[in-house]
Amino acid sequence: MAVVTDYAIQAEGLRKTYGTVEALRGVDLAAPTGSVLGVLGPNGAGKTTAVRILSTLIPPDAGRATIAGRDVVADPVGVRESIGVAGQYASVDEYLSGRENLEMIGRLYHLSRREARARADQLLRDFRLDDAADRPAKTYSGGMRRRLDLAGALVVRPPVVFLDEPTTGLDPRSRGDMWQVIADLVAAGTTVLLTTQYLEEADQLAHDIVVIDQGEVIARGTSDELKAQVGGERLVVTIEQGDRLAQTAADLRPIGIGDADVDDHTRTLTLPIQTGTTALVDAVQRLSDAGVTVQDIGIRRPTLDDAFLSLTGHRAESAEPDETTQEQHA
């Protein structure tokens, strides 16, 4: 039986261990109906494990969770009837056409043949796949396959959709297309849990964000609230002489309020400042006096990437062992 609640997704104290690896260490999540909850973290942080528990693929070792008011352990069938799931790898049959894939899913959900065909036709139009509807899915581009996968998750109009890194590996245009699809879903009342390593994606789509690192929630809030935790403006300088980055960071240190973040690959340093344009003018003079050739210089406000770096000590794209590896050792 479903419990009436304003939250389509609720989880409290989720724990999961694979052998000696604690994939989740008491994770709490909550998403109001008709919103996007962004779950951020590097590979191996526990994001996919959380999605697998919430979608009833694996049981938690401890804690509880409800989806659309249904308990994931006590009522897994009810939960499955309430969700759609699309992951980073499109789970479509490449030898079937786009239409046949969607009709098959509809039939598996006990839609009549006519209902399954009508729903497939509608989704193919909505996802701009109607021109390729009768082509084998193996002829689709990566972006088209991903859109077909998401369409498959929506055949029975679930109130809750889990998107586990759905735009991984897509080109910028295809990623933008997926963002629009997700925004349209939410505008129609669907609740979305979105796991991603792309901070811009969370910035664009998520109403609330949870940051998970090493199986624990280390921060939560809106994008603006997470950025506010970092505070202040940033002086960003790109120079021509990569071998002078360290010395340049030292030369500019007196005008900042902390150490600069140095990127050797792009020959860029980012320095927290408090004095705005005054710091910019001072930096230009110091760089000129030192004979440093500046390719670009400016001031910007903190980004979600800055917040993630401040919270975790590394970039969101940092690689760690993923949950699949952990499960194979369970």
C-alpha positions as CSV (number, residue, x, y, z in Angstrom):
1,M,0.0,0.0,0.0
2,A,1.3,3.4,-0.9
3,V,1.8,6.1,1.8
4,V,0.7,9.6,0.9
5,T,3.6,12.0,1.0
6,D,4.8,15.2,-0.7
7,Y,8.1,13.4,-1.5
8,A,8.3,11.1,-4.4
9,I,11.7,9.8,-3.3
10,Q,12.7,9.4,0.3
11,A,15.7,7.4,1.7
12,E,17.1,7.3,5.3
13,G,20.3,5.8,6.4
14,L,21.0,3.6,3.4
15,R,24.0,1.3,3.9
16,K,25.5,-1.2,1.5
17,T,28.8,-3.2,1.9
18,Y,30.6,-5.3,-0.7
19,G,33.1,-7.4,1.1
20,T,35.3,-4.9,2.9
21,V,34.1,-2.0,0.8
22,E,31.4,0.3,2.3
23,A,29.7,1.5,-0.9
24,L,27.0,3.5,1.1
25,R,27.5,4.7,4.7
26,G,24.1,6.0,5.9
27,V,22.9,8.0,2.9
28,D,19.8,10.2,3.2
29,L,17.9,11.4,0.0
30,A,14.7,13.3,-0.5
31,A,13.0,14.7,-3.7
32,P,9.7,16.5,-3.7
33,T,7.2,15.5,-6.3
34,G,7.9,17.2,-9.7
35,S,11.5,18.1,-9.0
36,V,15.0,17.0,-10.0
37,L,17.3,15.7,-7.4
38,G,20.9,15.8,-8.6
39,V,23.3,13.3,-7.0
40,L,26.9,14.3,-7.6
41,G,30.1,12.4,-7.0
42,P,33.2,10.8,-8.7
43,N,33.2,7.2,-9.9
44,G,32.9,4.9,-7.0
45,A,31.3,7.4,-4.7
46,G,28.1,5.3,-4.3
47,K,25.8,7.0,-6.8
48,T,24.9,3.9,-8.8
49,T,24.6,1.7,-5.7
50,A,22.0,4.2,-4.4
51,V,20.1,4.0,-7.7
52,R,20.2,0.2,-7.7
53,I,18.7,0.1,-4.2
54,L,16.0,2.7,-5.0
55,S,15.0,0.8,-8.1
56,T,14.8,-2.5,-6.2
57,L,17.7,-4.2,-8.1
58,I,19.6,-4.8,-4.8
59,P,18.5,-4.6,-1.2
60,P,20.1,-2.3,1.3
61,D,22.0,-3.7,4.2
62,A,20.4,-1.1,6.5
63,G,18.1,1.9,6.2
64,R,14.8,2.4,4.4
65,A,13.5,4.0,1.3
66,T,10.2,4.8,-0.4
67,I,9.4,5.6,-4.0
68,A,6.0,7.3,-4.7
69,G,5.1,6.2,-1.1
70,R,6.0,2.5,-1.7
71,D,8.7,0.8,0.4
72,V,11.5,-0.6,-1.8
73,V,11.9,-3.7,0.4
74,A,8.3,-4.4,1.5
75,D,6.7,-3.5,-1.9
76,P,9.2,-3.9,-4.7
77,V,6.5,-4.8,-7.3
78,G,4.7,-1.5,-6.4
79,V,8.0,0.4,-6.7
80,R,8.7,-1.1,-10.1
81,E,5.3,-0.1,-11.3
82,S,6.1,3.5,-10.3
83,I,9.5,4.0,-11.9
84,G,11.4,4.2,-15.1
85,V,15.2,3.7,-15.3
86,A,17.7,4.8,-17.9
87,G,21.5,4.5,-17.4
88,Q,24.7,5.5,-19.0
89,Y,24.6,2.6,-21.3
90,A,21.6,2.4,-23.5
91,S,19.7,-0.9,-22.9
92,V,18.1,-1.3,-26.2
93,D,18.0,-4.3,-28.6
94,E,20.1,-3.2,-31.4
95,Y,18.6,-5.6,-33.9
96,L,15.1,-4.3,-33.4
97,S,13.9,-1.0,-34.8
98,G,13.2,1.9,-32.5
99,R,9.5,1.3,-32.9
100,E,9.8,-2.4,-32.1
101,N,11.9,-1.7,-29.0
102,L,9.2,0.5,-27.6
103,E,6.3,-1.7,-28.6
104,M,8.1,-4.7,-26.9
105,I,8.4,-2.7,-23.7
106,G,4.8,-1.8,-23.8
107,R,3.7,-5.4,-24.3
108,L,5.9,-6.5,-21.4
109,Y,4.0,-4.0,-19.2
110,H,0.8,-5.7,-20.4
111,L,-0.4,-2.9,-22.7
112,S,-2.6,-4.1,-25.5
113,R,-1.0,-4.3,-29.0
114,R,-2.9,-1.2,-30.1
115,E,-1.9,0.7,-26.9
116,A,1.7,-0.3,-27.2
117,R,1.8,0.9,-30.9
118,A,0.1,4.2,-30.0
119,R,2.5,4.9,-27.1
120,A,5.5,4.0,-29.2
121,D,4.4,6.4,-32.0
122,Q,3.9,9.2,-29.5
123,L,7.3,8.7,-27.8
124,L,9.1,8.5,-31.2
125,R,7.6,11.8,-32.1
126,D,8.4,13.4,-28.7
127,F,12.0,12.2,-28.8
128,R,12.4,13.2,-32.5
129,L,13.1,9.6,-33.6
130,D,10.1,9.2,-35.9
131,D,12.2,9.6,-39.0
132,A,14.3,6.6,-37.9
133,A,11.4,4.7,-36.3
134,D,11.8,1.6,-38.5
135,R,15.5,1.5,-38.7
136,P,17.5,-1.1,-36.6
137,A,18.7,0.5,-33.4
138,K,22.3,-0.5,-34.3
139,T,22.2,2.2,-37.0
140,Y,21.4,4.9,-34.5
141,S,24.0,7.4,-33.2
142,G,24.9,7.4,-29.6
143,G,22.6,10.3,-28.9
144,M,19.7,8.6,-30.7
145,R,20.2,5.4,-28.8
146,R,20.3,7.3,-25.5
147,R,17.0,9.1,-26.4
148,L,15.5,5.7,-27.3
149,D,16.6,4.3,-24.0
150,L,14.9,7.1,-22.1
151,A,11.8,6.8,-24.2
152,G,11.7,3.1,-23.2
153,A,11.8,4.2,-19.5
154,L,8.7,6.3,-20.1
155,V,6.4,3.9,-21.9
156,V,4.1,3.5,-19.0
157,R,4.3,7.1,-17.9
158,P,6.0,6.5,-14.5
159,P,5.8,9.2,-11.9
160,V,9.5,8.7,-10.9
161,V,12.4,8.3,-13.3
162,F,16.0,7.4,-12.3
163,L,18.7,8.7,-14.8
164,D,22.1,7.2,-13.9
165,E,24.6,9.4,-15.8
166,P,22.4,9.4,-18.9
167,T,24.6,11.8,-20.9
168,T,28.0,10.2,-20.3
169,G,30.0,10.1,-23.6
170,L,27.5,12.2,-25.5
171,D,28.7,15.2,-27.6
172,P,27.6,18.7,-26.4
173,R,24.6,18.9,-28.8
174,S,23.2,15.5,-27.8
175,R,23.7,16.4,-24.2
176,G,21.8,19.6,-24.7
177,D,19.0,17.6,-26.4
178,M,18.8,15.3,-23.4
179,W,18.7,18.2,-21.0
180,Q,15.6,19.6,-22.8
181,V,13.9,16.2,-22.6
182,I,14.5,16.0,-18.9
183,A,13.3,19.6,-18.3
184,D,10.1,18.8,-20.3
185,L,9.5,15.6,-18.2
186,V,9.7,17.6,-14.9
187,A,7.5,20.4,-16.3
188,A,4.9,17.7,-16.8
189,G,5.1,16.6,-13.2
190,T,7.7,13.7,-13.3
191,T,10.1,13.4,-10.4
192,V,13.7,12.7,-11.5
193,L,16.7,11.5,-9.7
194,L,19.8,12.4,-11.8
195,T,23.2,11.1,-11.1
196,T,26.0,12.8,-13.0
197,Q,29.6,13.8,-13.0
198,Y,28.9,16.8,-15.2
199,L,28.5,19.7,-12.8
200,E,27.1,21.9,-15.5
201,E,24.3,19.3,-15.9
202,A,23.4,19.5,-12.3
203,D,23.6,23.3,-12.4
204,Q,21.2,23.4,-15.3
205,L,18.6,20.8,-14.2
206,A,18.7,20.1,-10.5
207,H,16.4,21.8,-8.0
208,D,18.4,20.3,-5.1
209,I,21.8,18.6,-5.1
210,V,23.4,16.0,-2.9
211,V,27.1,15.5,-3.0
212,I,28.3,11.9,-2.2
213,D,31.9,11.0,-1.7
214,Q,33.2,7.6,-0.5
215,G,29.7,6.5,0.3
216,E,28.7,9.4,2.4
217,V,26.7,12.6,1.9
218,I,29.1,15.4,2.4
219,A,26.9,18.3,1.3
220,R,23.4,19.1,0.2
221,G,21.5,22.2,-1.0
222,T,20.7,24.1,-4.2
223,S,23.4,24.9,-6.7
224,D,23.5,28.5,-5.4
225,E,23.7,27.3,-1.8
226,L,26.7,25.0,-2.6
227,K,28.4,27.8,-4.5
228,A,27.9,30.2,-1.5
229,Q,29.8,27.7,0.7
230,V,32.9,28.5,-1.4
231,G,32.3,32.3,-1.3
232,G,34.0,35.2,-3.0
233,E,35.3,35.8,-6.5
234,R,38.1,34.1,-8.4
235,L,40.9,35.7,-10.4
236,V,41.6,33.4,-13.3
237,V,44.9,33.8,-15.2
238,T,46.2,31.8,-18.2
239,I,49.8,32.3,-19.1
240,E,52.0,31.3,-22.0
241,Q,55.0,30.0,-20.1
242,G,53.9,26.8,-18.4
243,D,57.2,26.5,-16.5
244,R,56.5,29.7,-14.7
245,L,53.1,28.7,-13.2
246,A,54.4,28.0,-9.8
247,Q,56.4,31.2,-9.5
248,T,53.4,33.2,-10.9
249,A,51.1,31.7,-8.3
250,A,53.6,32.8,-5.6
251,D,53.9,36.3,-7.1
252,L,50.1,36.7,-7.0
253,R,49.6,35.1,-3.6
254,P,49.7,38.5,-1.7
255,I,46.6,39.8,-3.5
256,G,44.5,36.7,-2.8
257,I,42.9,35.1,0.3
258,G,44.3,31.7,-0.1
259,D,46.5,29.5,-2.3
260,A,45.8,29.4,-6.1
261,D,44.5,26.2,-7.8
262,V,47.0,25.5,-10.5
263,D,46.2,23.6,-13.7
264,D,49.4,22.6,-15.5
265,H,47.6,21.3,-18.5
266,T,45.9,24.5,-19.4
267,R,48.6,26.7,-17.8
268,T,45.9,28.4,-15.7
269,L,45.8,29.4,-12.1
270,T,42.7,30.3,-10.1
271,L,43.0,32.5,-7.0
272,P,40.3,33.4,-4.5
273,I,40.1,37.2,-4.1
274,Q,38.1,39.8,-2.1
275,T,38.9,43.1,-3.8
276,G,37.4,42.5,-7.2
277,T,38.7,44.8,-10.0
278,T,41.4,46.2,-7.6
279,A,42.9,42.7,-7.4
280,L,42.7,42.4,-11.2
281,V,44.6,45.7,-11.8
282,D,47.2,44.7,-9.2
283,A,47.6,41.3,-10.9
284,V,48.1,42.8,-14.3
285,Q,50.9,45.1,-12.9
286,R,52.6,42.2,-11.1
287,L,52.5,40.0,-14.2
288,S,53.9,42.8,-16.4
289,D,56.7,43.5,-13.9
290,A,57.6,39.8,-13.8
291,G,57.7,39.6,-17.6
292,V,54.9,37.0,-17.7
293,T,53.0,36.7,-21.0
294,V,49.3,36.6,-20.2
295,Q,47.0,34.8,-22.6
296,D,43.8,35.5,-20.7
297,I,42.9,37.1,-17.4
298,G,39.6,37.9,-15.7
299,I,37.3,37.6,-12.7
300,R,34.5,35.1,-12.3
301,R,32.1,34.0,-9.6
302,P,32.4,30.5,-8.0
303,T,31.1,27.6,-10.0
304,L,29.7,24.3,-8.9
305,D,33.0,22.8,-9.8
306,D,34.7,25.2,-7.2
307,A,32.2,24.0,-4.6
308,F,32.9,20.3,-5.4
309,L,36.6,20.8,-5.3
310,S,36.3,22.6,-2.0
311,L,34.1,19.9,-0.5
312,T,35.9,16.8,-1.7
313,G,39.5,18.0,-2.4
314,H,39.3,16.8,-6.0
315,R,37.4,17.4,-9.3
316,A,34.2,15.6,-10.0
317,E,35.8,13.7,-12.9
318,S,38.4,12.1,-10.6
319,A,38.3,8.4,-11.2
320,E,37.9,5.9,-8.4
321,P,36.9,2.2,-8.4
322,D,33.3,1.9,-9.5
323,E,30.4,0.1,-7.9
324,T,30.4,-2.6,-10.6
325,T,33.9,-3.6,-9.6
326,Q,32.9,-3.6,-5.9
327,E,29.9,-5.8,-6.6
328,Q,32.1,-8.3,-8.4
329,H,34.1,-8.7,-5.3
330,A,31.1,-9.1,-3.1
